[in-house]
Amino acid sequence: MDAQKAKSIRQTRRRHHVRNKITGTPERPRLSVFRSSKHIYAQLIDDLAGVTLAAAGTSGKTAGYGGNVKAAKTIGTKIAEAAKAKGISQVAFDRGHYRYHGRVKALADAAREAGLKF
């Protein structure tokens, strides 16, 4: 097995380990984070209905570069504002296979400061 495939398998196992305990409901959706090298994205997901309630990301004309903590804070604030507009105050944080560190932590802290509870 080559190194890239082994890494992908480890990431998938970590992702499932984290998501086993987290389920998004209409009252408390799952705040899912995806981080790439150049961008960061966040979604509010209702797993029972299988729909995305709100989303925010750094890819786009106005967002600019998203591979730093400053951009993650911006997206955390945006997703919290989108949640408040939908009447959502509590979420279940889903970090995926990423460590709760750096950009992921900055996004979570900014969302908390903007009023989301998790």
C-alpha positions as CSV (number, residue, x, y, z in Angstrom):
1,M,0.0,0.0,0.0
2,D,1.4,3.4,-1.0
3,A,1.8,6.2,1.6
4,Q,-1.0,8.4,0.1
5,K,-3.6,5.6,0.4
6,A,-2.5,4.7,3.9
7,K,-2.9,8.4,4.9
8,S,-6.3,8.5,3.4
9,I,-7.4,5.4,5.3
10,R,-6.1,6.8,8.6
11,Q,-8.0,10.1,7.9
12,T,-11.2,8.3,7.1
13,R,-10.9,6.2,10.3
14,R,-10.4,9.4,12.4
15,R,-13.3,11.1,10.7
16,H,-15.7,8.2,11.4
17,H,-14.4,8.0,15.0
18,V,-15.3,11.7,15.6
19,R,-18.6,11.6,13.7
20,N,-19.9,8.5,15.5
21,K,-20.8,10.6,18.5
22,I,-22.2,13.6,16.6
23,T,-25.5,13.9,14.8
24,G,-27.1,17.1,13.5
25,T,-30.7,17.7,14.2
26,P,-32.9,20.7,13.1
27,E,-32.6,22.2,16.6
28,R,-28.9,21.5,17.0
29,P,-27.2,21.0,13.6
30,R,-23.7,19.7,13.0
31,L,-21.1,22.4,12.4
32,S,-18.8,20.6,10.0
33,V,-15.4,22.1,9.1
34,F,-13.4,21.3,6.0
35,R,-9.8,22.7,5.7
36,S,-7.7,22.6,2.6
37,S,-4.2,24.2,2.1
38,K,-5.7,27.4,0.6
39,H,-9.3,27.6,2.0
40,I,-11.5,26.7,4.9
41,Y,-15.2,26.0,4.8
42,A,-18.0,25.5,7.4
43,Q,-21.5,24.0,7.0
44,L,-24.5,23.7,9.3
45,I,-25.9,20.3,8.5
46,D,-29.2,18.7,9.6
47,D,-28.4,14.9,9.4
48,L,-31.9,13.8,10.0
49,A,-33.2,15.5,6.9
50,G,-29.9,15.3,5.0
51,V,-29.8,19.0,4.2
52,T,-27.3,21.8,4.6
53,L,-28.9,24.7,6.5
54,A,-26.1,27.3,6.0
55,A,-22.6,27.4,4.6
56,A,-19.6,29.8,4.6
57,G,-16.2,29.5,3.0
58,T,-13.2,31.5,1.8
59,S,-13.4,30.5,-1.9
60,G,-15.0,33.3,-3.9
61,K,-14.2,36.7,-5.3
62,T,-14.5,38.6,-2.0
63,A,-13.0,36.1,0.4
64,G,-9.4,36.1,-0.6
65,Y,-6.8,33.7,0.8
66,G,-8.2,31.2,3.4
67,G,-5.1,29.4,4.5
68,N,-4.5,31.4,7.7
69,V,-6.0,31.9,11.1
70,K,-7.4,35.3,10.2
71,A,-9.5,33.9,7.4
72,A,-10.7,31.1,9.7
73,K,-11.9,33.7,12.3
74,T,-13.8,35.5,9.5
75,I,-15.6,32.3,8.4
76,G,-16.4,31.4,12.1
77,T,-18.1,34.8,12.5
78,K,-20.0,34.4,9.1
79,I,-21.3,30.9,9.9
80,A,-22.5,32.1,13.3
81,E,-24.3,35.1,11.7
82,A,-25.9,32.7,9.2
83,A,-27.0,30.4,12.0
84,K,-28.6,33.3,14.0
85,A,-30.5,34.4,10.8
86,K,-32.0,30.8,10.7
87,G,-32.8,30.9,14.4
88,I,-30.1,28.5,15.5
89,S,-28.2,29.1,18.7
90,Q,-26.7,25.6,19.5
91,V,-24.6,23.4,17.3
92,A,-22.6,20.2,17.5
93,F,-19.0,20.9,16.4
94,D,-17.6,18.4,13.9
95,R,-13.9,18.9,13.4
96,G,-13.7,15.9,11.0
97,H,-10.2,14.3,11.0
98,Y,-8.5,17.6,11.8
99,R,-6.9,18.4,15.1
100,Y,-8.6,21.0,17.3
101,H,-5.7,23.4,16.7
102,G,-4.8,26.4,14.5
103,R,-7.4,27.3,11.9
104,V,-10.0,24.8,13.2
105,K,-9.7,26.2,16.7
106,A,-9.8,29.8,15.5
107,L,-13.0,29.1,13.5
108,A,-14.6,27.5,16.6
109,D,-13.6,30.3,18.9
110,A,-14.9,33.0,16.5
111,A,-18.2,31.2,16.2
112,R,-18.5,31.0,20.0
113,E,-17.7,34.7,20.3
114,A,-20.4,35.5,17.7
115,G,-23.0,33.7,19.8
116,L,-23.1,30.0,18.9
117,K,-23.1,27.5,21.8
118,F,-21.2,24.2,21.6
